[in-house]
Amino acid sequence: MKRRTILSTAAALPFAGLACKRGRKFPFEGELLGPSLELGHHVRDGALPEPAFFQPIDVVIVGGGIAGLSAARHFEGLGFKNYLLLELESGVGGTSRSGKNGVSAYPLAAHYVPAPTKDLTHLVKLLDEAGVIEGYDAKGEPLFAEQHLVRGPDERIFFHGQWWEGLYLHAGESTEDARQYRAFFQEIDRWTLWRDTKGRKAFTLPRSLGSDAPEVRALDTLSFKAWLEARGFSSERLLWLLDYAVRDDFGSRLDTTSAWAGIFYFAARKQGPGEESRPLLTWPEGNGFLVRHLFNSCKSRVRTGHGVTRVEPQKDGTLRVSAWCTRENRAVGFAAKRVVFAGPVQMAGRVVPALQKARGKAFFEAFAATPWLVANLTLRNRPAEHGFPLAWDNVIRQSEGLGYVVATHQSLRDHGPTVWTYYHALAGPDPKADWLKLAAMDWRACAALVVDDLKKAHPDIETHLARLDVMRWGHAMIRPRPGLLWSPLLDLARQPFQGVHFAHSDLSGLALFEEAQDHGIRAAEEVMAALQHQP
């Protein structure tokens, strides 16, 4: 779709007015960032030339997000070196990428992981190597260095003209509100205690470690909204909290989220009933901290600025991988024995034509993802506030946005210049229409959306801003809609296809770091078995 087509389509969309605010001026600068849309469209349309030569190699990894980097790191740990990782963008990490300016490093999207238990062996090992773990207790559970755990205050909410502690507003709640709040978390405790006949939990991170018992799978047949209604949960305060939770973690709403995913959000982060959710690990640059450690393990075999345009199985069993090198403005090719495709499932259908033909258009349409707008605001100083003090995560109650995290919070810098990372999931009923809305918005339109939202809590925010940069993510988070998480389509998407192995959080139906890492390692092990590689 050409830019003029996007803009003409946008004229009929609710956000179109924002795209036309050309006259609004701001007392600060900024830039509109995002994945390489132009090259991505060329890849989609098959408009780039074919390579003249295909270099023999054992494995090509397509995509340098968490799944692709995890596959590469696993290869390195097994002593396997004959591979290359090709990444379209100028840097690796996908939605876990980060940026940096003179004030602070900051995330460009994903900004934390829950502190894992010892069962998550690969994540624990990565964190240990990164210096996040300072030891282990008598049960073998990791002990996390204090500076990597979110420091207090961690959360606050703006409502009725002031800030309040936490994300659930207890002030002014009715007796019935309080009862329903307790009842919901008693239900979560019940699922936390639940075990199947094999001793597996209902909800785990990653989900591959959890139960597939019929009573667990049944939760995916209805929406989170329907599940709550069936149990009489009607408290506006509780429902707001739960809707916020699924918007924040999945980019969906109560009626477009599987009940399995809604319960998972709370139950998978607890070790036992009555316990708080697992503490969170974060850094000024968000999950870019973990990207750096993954990248350092394999950087000699990473090629950024290489957009893979085609993967074509050959009669001799090899795969021809065509790519476009943006730095040299030329096509390059590889003849691989195996490919790890670590991009979104929908992109796989465009890049592997035989896969598109074999599985059909409807298969790929099932993997719809929510687009996100993420803005980093550089502030010269902090606006005046009323109520609970500035926290790491700051949410405005009456907002379609998800609030902002403070990049300098972990650095113990509570005064002076800072960077706030603002999040907005376009969680409407049609993800494709939402992406067209976002793609049609220029920098001024995006800045207006962000500033006008933050003015609800910070009326003078513009006077404190030095810069506002915007990232637009088209495929930010797969949406765990009812029926997807235990769908045969998801099972099929994980299966290798003519020498192509798949690795992406899409394959779990949950856009989480732990899921991406799990699939990257699984795909790497499949490839090693296929090549009969011995460590």
C-alpha positions as CSV (number, residue, x, y, z in Angstrom):
1,M,0.0,0.0,0.0
2,K,1.4,3.3,-1.1
3,R,1.6,6.2,1.3
4,R,-1.1,8.2,-0.5
5,T,-3.4,5.2,-0.3
6,I,-2.9,4.9,3.4
7,L,-3.6,8.6,3.8
8,S,-6.8,8.5,1.7
9,T,-8.0,5.5,3.6
10,A,-7.3,7.3,6.8
11,A,-9.7,10.1,5.9
12,A,-12.6,7.9,7.0
13,L,-10.9,6.7,10.2
14,P,-11.4,8.1,13.8
15,F,-7.7,9.1,14.1
16,A,-7.7,10.9,10.7
17,G,-8.2,14.3,12.4
18,L,-4.9,13.9,14.2
19,A,-3.1,13.3,10.9
20,C,-4.4,16.7,9.7
21,K,-3.2,18.9,12.6
22,R,-0.4,20.4,10.5
23,G,-0.7,23.8,12.1
24,R,-0.1,22.8,15.7
25,K,3.3,23.9,17.0
26,F,5.2,22.5,19.9
27,P,8.0,24.1,22.0
28,F,10.1,21.0,21.6
29,E,11.6,18.8,18.9
30,G,11.3,15.1,18.1
31,E,11.4,12.4,15.5
32,L,9.1,9.7,14.1
33,L,10.9,6.4,14.4
34,G,9.9,2.8,13.7
35,P,10.7,-0.4,11.9
36,S,11.8,0.0,8.2
37,L,8.4,0.3,6.6
38,E,9.6,1.0,3.1
39,L,11.9,-2.0,2.9
40,G,9.3,-4.1,4.6
41,H,6.8,-3.2,1.9
42,H,9.3,-4.1,-0.8
43,V,9.8,-7.5,0.9
44,R,6.1,-8.0,1.0
45,D,5.6,-7.0,-2.6
46,G,8.6,-9.0,-4.0
47,A,10.0,-5.8,-5.6
48,L,13.7,-6.4,-5.0
49,P,16.1,-8.2,-7.4
50,E,17.4,-11.7,-6.8
51,P,21.0,-12.4,-5.8
52,A,23.5,-13.5,-8.4
53,F,25.2,-15.9,-6.0
54,F,24.1,-18.0,-3.0
55,Q,26.8,-18.6,-0.4
56,P,26.7,-22.1,1.1
57,I,26.1,-22.1,4.9
58,D,24.5,-24.5,7.4
59,V,21.9,-22.3,9.0
60,V,20.4,-18.8,8.5
61,I,18.4,-17.2,11.3
62,V,15.9,-14.7,9.9
63,G,15.2,-11.9,12.5
64,G,17.2,-10.6,15.4
65,G,14.5,-10.2,18.0
66,I,14.6,-12.1,21.3
67,A,13.7,-15.5,19.6
68,G,16.4,-15.1,16.9
69,L,19.1,-14.0,19.4
70,S,18.2,-16.8,21.8
71,A,18.5,-19.4,18.9
72,A,21.9,-17.9,18.1
73,R,23.1,-17.9,21.7
74,H,22.0,-21.6,22.0
75,F,24.0,-22.5,18.9
76,E,27.0,-20.8,20.4
77,G,26.6,-22.7,23.7
78,L,26.6,-26.0,21.7
79,G,29.7,-25.0,19.8
80,F,27.9,-24.6,16.5
81,K,29.3,-21.7,14.5
82,N,28.3,-22.2,10.9
83,Y,25.3,-19.9,10.9
84,L,24.4,-16.2,10.3
85,L,21.7,-14.1,11.8
86,L,20.2,-11.6,9.4
87,E,18.3,-8.6,10.8
88,L,16.4,-6.0,8.7
89,E,17.0,-3.1,11.2
90,S,20.2,-1.3,12.1
91,G,20.1,-2.9,15.5
92,V,18.9,-6.1,17.1
93,G,16.3,-6.7,19.7
94,G,13.0,-6.2,18.0
95,T,10.5,-4.7,20.5
96,S,13.1,-5.1,23.2
97,R,15.4,-2.5,21.6
98,S,16.5,0.6,23.5
99,G,17.8,4.1,22.9
100,K,20.0,6.6,24.7
101,N,20.5,10.3,24.9
102,G,22.4,12.7,27.2
103,V,19.9,12.2,30.0
104,S,19.4,8.5,30.1
105,A,19.1,5.2,28.3
106,Y,15.4,4.2,27.7
107,P,13.3,1.4,26.3
108,L,11.7,1.6,22.8
109,A,9.0,-0.9,23.9
110,A,9.5,-3.8,26.3
111,H,10.8,-2.7,29.7
112,Y,10.8,-5.5,32.3
113,V,10.7,-9.2,33.0
114,P,9.2,-10.9,36.1
115,A,12.0,-12.3,38.3
116,P,12.1,-16.0,37.3
117,T,12.0,-19.1,39.5
118,K,14.7,-21.8,39.2
119,D,12.4,-23.7,36.8
120,L,13.1,-21.2,34.0
121,T,16.6,-22.5,33.6
122,H,17.6,-20.7,30.4
123,L,16.4,-17.3,31.6
124,V,18.1,-17.8,35.0
125,K,21.3,-18.7,33.2
126,L,21.1,-15.6,31.1
127,L,20.4,-13.4,34.1
128,D,23.3,-15.0,36.0
129,E,25.7,-14.3,33.2
130,A,24.5,-10.7,33.0
131,G,25.3,-10.2,36.7
132,V,21.6,-9.9,37.8
133,I,21.8,-12.9,40.2
134,E,24.0,-12.6,43.3
135,G,23.5,-16.1,44.6
136,Y,21.0,-18.9,45.3
137,D,19.1,-19.9,48.4
138,A,18.9,-23.3,50.1
139,K,16.2,-24.5,47.6
140,G,18.2,-23.4,44.6
141,E,16.1,-20.3,43.9
142,P,17.9,-17.3,42.5
143,L,18.6,-14.3,44.6
144,F,18.5,-11.1,42.6
145,A,20.8,-8.1,43.1
146,E,18.8,-5.2,44.6
147,Q,19.7,-2.7,41.9
148,H,18.0,-4.8,39.2
149,L,14.6,-5.1,41.0
150,V,12.1,-2.3,40.6
151,R,12.6,0.0,43.5
152,G,9.7,1.6,45.3
153,P,7.4,3.3,44.7
154,D,6.7,1.0,41.8
155,E,3.1,2.0,40.8
156,R,0.7,4.8,41.1
157,I,-2.6,5.9,39.5
158,F,-4.0,9.4,38.7
159,F,-7.7,9.9,39.5
160,H,-9.9,12.7,40.8
161,G,-7.2,15.3,40.3
162,Q,-4.4,13.6,42.2
163,W,-2.0,10.6,42.3
164,W,-2.8,7.5,44.4
165,E,-0.6,4.5,45.4
166,G,-1.0,1.3,43.4
167,L,-3.1,0.6,40.3
168,Y,-6.3,-0.5,42.1
169,L,-8.0,2.5,43.8
170,H,-9.0,1.4,47.3
171,A,-9.9,4.9,48.4
172,G,-13.7,5.3,48.2
173,E,-14.4,1.7,47.3
174,S,-17.7,0.2,48.4
175,T,-18.1,-2.9,50.5
176,E,-19.2,-4.7,47.3
177,D,-16.1,-3.5,45.4
178,A,-13.9,-4.8,48.2
179,R,-15.7,-8.1,48.3
180,Q,-15.4,-8.6,44.5
181,Y,-11.7,-7.7,44.6
182,R,-11.0,-10.3,47.3
183,A,-13.2,-12.9,45.5
184,F,-11.3,-12.4,42.2
185,F,-7.9,-13.0,43.8
186,Q,-9.3,-16.0,45.7
187,E,-10.2,-17.4,42.3
188,I,-6.6,-16.7,41.1
189,D,-5.3,-18.5,44.2
190,R,-7.4,-21.5,43.4
191,W,-5.8,-21.7,39.9
192,T,-2.3,-21.1,41.5
193,L,-2.8,-24.2,43.7
194,W,-4.3,-26.3,40.9
195,R,-2.2,-29.3,39.5
196,D,-3.1,-31.8,36.8
197,T,-2.5,-35.6,37.1
198,K,1.1,-35.1,36.0
199,G,1.7,-32.5,38.7
200,R,1.9,-29.6,36.3
201,K,0.6,-26.1,37.0
202,A,-2.2,-24.6,35.0
203,F,-0.2,-21.5,34.2
204,T,3.5,-21.2,33.8
205,L,6.2,-19.0,32.2
206,P,6.9,-20.2,29.5
207,R,3.6,-21.8,28.9
208,S,5.2,-24.9,27.4
209,L,5.9,-26.0,31.0
210,G,2.2,-25.8,32.0
211,S,-0.7,-28.2,31.8
212,D,-2.8,-29.1,28.8
213,A,-5.6,-30.7,30.8
214,P,-9.1,-30.3,29.4
215,E,-10.2,-28.0,32.2
216,V,-7.3,-25.7,31.4
217,R,-7.9,-25.7,27.7
218,A,-11.6,-25.0,28.2
219,L,-10.7,-21.5,29.5
220,D,-9.7,-20.6,26.0
221,T,-13.2,-21.2,24.6
222,L,-14.6,-18.0,26.0
223,S,-13.5,-14.4,26.5
224,F,-12.2,-13.0,29.8
225,K,-15.2,-10.8,29.9
226,A,-17.6,-13.7,29.6
227,W,-15.7,-15.6,32.3
228,L,-15.9,-12.7,34.7
229,E,-19.6,-12.1,34.0
230,A,-20.4,-15.8,34.6
231,R,-18.9,-15.4,38.1
232,G,-20.8,-12.2,38.9
233,F,-17.8,-9.8,38.7
234,S,-19.3,-6.4,38.0
235,S,-17.4,-4.0,40.1
236,E,-16.3,-1.1,37.9
237,R,-13.0,-0.7,39.8
238,L,-12.1,-4.3,39.4
239,L,-13.1,-4.5,35.8
240,W,-11.0,-1.4,35.0
241,L,-8.0,-3.0,36.7
242,L,-8.4,-6.2,34.7
243,D,-9.0,-4.4,31.4
244,Y,-5.9,-2.3,32.1
245,A,-3.9,-5.5,32.8
246,V,-4.8,-7.2,29.5
247,R,-4.3,-4.0,27.5
248,D,-0.8,-3.6,29.1
249,D,0.4,-7.2,28.6
250,F,-1.5,-8.3,25.5
251,G,-2.8,-5.2,23.7
252,S,-6.4,-6.4,23.9
253,R,-9.6,-5.8,25.9
254,L,-11.7,-7.9,28.2
255,D,-13.9,-9.0,25.3
256,T,-11.1,-9.7,22.9
257,T,-8.8,-11.6,25.4
258,S,-9.1,-15.4,26.0
259,A,-10.1,-16.2,29.6
260,W,-7.1,-18.4,29.7
261,A,-4.8,-15.4,29.0
262,G,-6.6,-13.2,31.5
263,I,-6.1,-15.7,34.3
264,F,-2.6,-16.4,33.1
265,Y,-1.7,-12.8,33.6
266,F,-2.1,-13.1,37.4
267,A,-1.6,-16.8,38.1
268,A,1.6,-17.4,36.2
269,R,3.4,-14.7,38.2
270,K,2.7,-16.3,41.6
271,Q,4.4,-19.2,43.3
272,G,1.5,-19.9,45.7
273,P,-1.8,-18.7,47.0
274,G,-1.9,-15.4,48.9
275,E,1.5,-14.4,47.6
276,E,2.3,-11.3,45.8
277,S,3.1,-11.5,42.1
278,R,6.8,-12.1,41.3
279,P,9.0,-9.0,41.7
280,L,10.0,-7.3,38.4
281,L,13.4,-6.9,37.0
282,T,14.1,-3.7,35.0
283,W,16.8,-1.3,33.8
284,P,16.9,2.2,32.5
285,E,17.0,0.8,28.9
286,G,14.3,-1.8,29.7
287,N,14.8,-5.2,28.1
288,G,17.6,-3.6,25.9
289,F,19.8,-4.7,28.9
290,L,19.1,-8.3,28.1
291,V,19.4,-7.7,24.3
292,R,22.9,-6.5,24.9
293,H,23.9,-9.7,26.7
294,L,22.3,-11.9,24.1
295,F,24.0,-10.0,21.3
296,N,27.4,-10.1,22.8
297,S,27.3,-13.9,22.7
298,C,26.9,-14.1,18.9
299,K,27.7,-10.6,17.5
300,S,30.4,-11.9,15.1
301,R,27.7,-13.8,13.2
302,V,25.0,-11.1,13.2
303,R,24.4,-9.0,10.0
304,T,22.2,-6.0,10.6
305,G,20.7,-4.0,7.7
306,H,19.9,-7.3,5.9
307,G,16.2,-7.7,5.1
308,V,15.4,-11.3,4.1
309,T,13.1,-11.1,1.0
310,R,12.6,-14.8,0.1
311,V,13.2,-18.2,1.5
312,E,12.7,-20.9,-1.2
313,P,13.1,-24.7,-0.7
314,Q,15.1,-26.3,-3.5
315,K,14.8,-29.8,-4.9
316,D,18.2,-30.8,-3.4
317,G,16.8,-30.1,0.1
318,T,18.6,-26.8,0.6
319,L,16.9,-23.4,1.0
320,R,17.7,-20.3,-1.0
321,V,17.7,-17.3,1.2
322,S,17.6,-13.9,-0.6
323,A,18.2,-10.7,1.3
324,W,18.7,-7.0,0.6
325,C,21.8,-5.4,2.2
326,T,20.8,-1.8,2.9
327,R,24.3,-0.5,3.5
328,E,25.6,-1.7,0.1
329,N,22.3,-1.4,-1.7
330,R,22.5,-4.9,-3.2
331,A,21.0,-8.3,-3.1
332,V,22.9,-11.1,-1.2
333,G,22.1,-14.8,-1.1
334,F,22.7,-17.9,1.0
335,A,22.2,-21.6,0.2
336,A,21.3,-23.0,3.7
337,K,20.7,-26.5,5.0
338,R,18.2,-25.1,7.5
339,V,16.5,-21.8,8.3
340,V,15.3,-20.5,11.7
341,F,12.5,-18.1,10.9
342,A,12.3,-15.8,13.9
343,G,9.9,-13.2,12.6
344,P,6.2,-12.9,13.1
345,V,4.0,-15.6,11.6
346,Q,2.3,-13.2,9.2
347,M,5.7,-12.2,7.8
348,A,6.7,-15.9,7.3
349,G,3.7,-16.2,4.9
350,R,5.1,-13.3,2.8
351,V,8.8,-14.4,2.8
352,V,8.3,-18.2,2.3
353,P,5.9,-18.4,-0.7
354,A,5.6,-22.2,-0.5
355,L,4.4,-21.8,3.1
356,Q,1.7,-19.3,2.0
357,K,0.5,-21.6,-0.7
358,A,0.5,-24.7,1.6
359,R,-1.3,-23.1,4.6
360,G,-3.6,-20.5,2.9
361,K,-4.4,-16.9,3.6
362,A,-6.8,-17.6,6.5
363,F,-4.1,-19.3,8.4
364,F,-1.9,-16.2,8.5
365,E,-4.8,-13.8,9.2
366,A,-5.4,-15.7,12.4
367,F,-2.2,-14.2,13.8
368,A,-3.4,-10.6,14.1
369,A,-1.3,-8.4,16.3
370,T,-2.0,-5.1,18.1
371,P,-0.1,-2.0,16.9
372,W,1.5,0.2,19.6
373,L,2.7,3.7,19.8
374,V,5.6,4.2,22.2
375,A,7.0,7.7,22.9
376,N,10.1,8.7,24.8
377,L,9.8,12.2,26.3
378,T,13.0,13.9,27.5
379,L,12.1,16.4,30.3
380,R,14.4,19.3,31.4
381,N,12.8,19.0,34.9
382,R,9.8,17.5,36.6
383,P,6.3,19.0,36.6
384,A,4.7,19.8,39.9
385,E,2.3,17.1,41.3
386,H,-0.3,16.5,43.9
387,G,-0.7,13.3,45.9
388,F,1.5,10.1,45.8
389,P,5.0,10.8,44.6
390,L,6.4,9.8,41.2
391,A,6.7,6.0,40.7
392,W,8.4,3.7,38.2
393,D,5.0,3.0,36.5
394,N,2.5,5.9,36.3
395,V,-1.0,5.3,35.0
396,I,-3.8,7.8,34.3
397,R,-7.2,6.3,35.2
398,Q,-9.3,8.1,32.6
399,S,-7.1,7.4,29.6
400,E,-6.9,5.1,26.6
401,G,-3.1,5.2,27.0
402,L,-1.2,3.0,29.4
403,G,0.7,5.7,31.2
404,Y,4.5,6.0,31.4
405,V,7.6,4.5,33.0
406,V,10.5,6.6,34.3
407,A,13.8,5.6,32.8
408,T,15.8,7.3,35.6
409,H,13.9,5.6,38.4
410,Q,16.3,2.8,38.8
411,S,19.2,5.3,38.8
412,L,18.0,6.9,42.0
413,R,17.5,10.2,40.2
414,D,14.3,11.6,41.6
415,H,14.9,15.2,40.6
416,G,16.1,17.1,37.5
417,P,16.1,15.9,33.9
418,T,14.6,12.6,33.1
419,V,13.1,10.4,30.3
420,W,9.5,9.1,30.4
421,T,8.5,6.2,28.2
422,Y,4.8,6.5,27.3
423,Y,2.8,3.5,26.0
424,H,-0.4,3.4,23.9
425,A,-1.9,0.1,22.6
426,L,-4.4,0.6,19.7
427,A,-6.6,-2.2,21.1
428,G,-9.7,-1.7,18.9
429,P,-11.6,-4.6,17.5
430,D,-9.8,-4.6,14.1
431,P,-5.9,-4.6,14.4
432,K,-5.4,-4.0,10.7
433,A,-7.6,-0.8,10.8
434,D,-5.7,0.4,13.9
435,W,-2.4,0.0,12.1
436,L,-3.7,2.0,9.2
437,K,-4.7,4.7,11.7
438,L,-1.2,4.7,13.2
439,A,0.6,4.6,9.9
440,A,-1.3,7.6,8.7
441,M,-0.2,9.8,11.7
442,D,2.8,12.1,11.3
443,W,5.0,13.2,14.1
444,R,2.8,16.1,15.0
445,A,-0.3,13.9,15.2
446,C,1.5,11.4,17.4
447,A,3.0,14.2,19.7
448,A,-0.5,15.7,20.0
449,L,-2.0,12.4,21.1
450,V,0.8,11.9,23.7
451,V,0.8,15.4,25.1
452,D,-2.9,15.8,25.3
453,D,-3.2,12.5,27.2
454,L,-0.5,13.4,29.7
455,K,-2.0,16.9,30.2
456,K,-4.8,15.2,32.2
457,A,-2.3,14.7,35.0
458,H,0.4,17.2,34.0
459,P,-1.3,20.3,32.6
460,D,2.1,22.1,32.0
461,I,3.9,19.1,30.5
462,E,4.8,21.0,27.3
463,T,6.9,23.6,29.2
464,H,9.1,20.8,30.6
465,L,9.7,18.9,27.4
466,A,12.9,19.2,25.5
467,R,12.2,16.3,23.1
468,L,9.5,13.8,22.2
469,D,10.4,10.8,19.9
470,V,7.9,8.3,18.7
471,M,8.1,4.6,17.8
472,R,5.3,3.0,15.8
473,W,5.1,-0.7,16.1
474,G,2.8,-2.4,13.6
475,H,3.2,-6.0,14.9
476,A,3.9,-5.2,18.5
477,M,1.9,-7.9,20.3
478,I,0.0,-10.9,19.0
479,R,-3.6,-10.7,20.4
480,P,-4.5,-13.8,22.5
481,R,-8.1,-13.8,21.3
482,P,-10.5,-16.5,22.5
483,G,-9.9,-19.8,20.7
484,L,-6.3,-19.1,19.6
485,L,-4.2,-20.3,22.5
486,W,-5.2,-24.0,22.2
487,S,-6.0,-23.8,18.5
488,P,-4.8,-26.4,15.9
489,L,-3.5,-23.4,14.0
490,L,-1.0,-22.6,16.8
491,D,0.2,-26.2,16.8
492,L,0.6,-26.2,13.1
493,A,2.5,-22.9,13.2
494,R,5.2,-24.5,15.4
495,Q,5.8,-27.3,13.0
496,P,8.9,-27.2,10.7
497,F,8.2,-26.7,7.0
498,Q,10.6,-28.0,4.3
499,G,13.6,-27.2,6.4
500,V,12.3,-24.0,7.9
501,H,12.0,-24.0,11.7
502,F,9.9,-21.3,13.4
503,A,10.8,-19.2,16.5
504,H,8.7,-16.3,17.7
505,S,6.5,-15.4,20.6
506,D,3.6,-15.5,18.1
507,L,3.8,-19.3,18.5
508,S,2.7,-19.0,22.1
509,G,-0.1,-16.5,21.4
510,L,1.6,-14.3,24.1
511,A,4.1,-11.6,23.2
512,L,6.4,-12.1,26.2
513,F,10.2,-12.4,26.6
514,E,10.0,-15.8,28.2
515,E,8.0,-17.2,25.3
516,A,10.3,-15.8,22.6
517,Q,13.3,-17.2,24.4
518,D,11.6,-20.6,24.7
519,H,10.8,-20.8,21.0
520,G,14.2,-19.6,20.0
521,I,15.9,-22.4,22.0
522,R,13.4,-25.0,20.8
523,A,14.0,-24.1,17.1
524,A,17.7,-24.2,17.6
525,E,17.5,-27.7,19.1
526,E,15.3,-28.9,16.2
527,V,18.0,-27.7,13.8
528,M,20.8,-29.4,15.7
529,A,18.9,-32.6,15.7
530,A,18.2,-32.3,11.9
531,L,21.9,-31.6,11.2
532,Q,22.9,-34.3,13.7
533,H,25.3,-31.9,15.4
534,Q,27.1,-33.2,18.4
535,P,28.1,-30.6,21.0
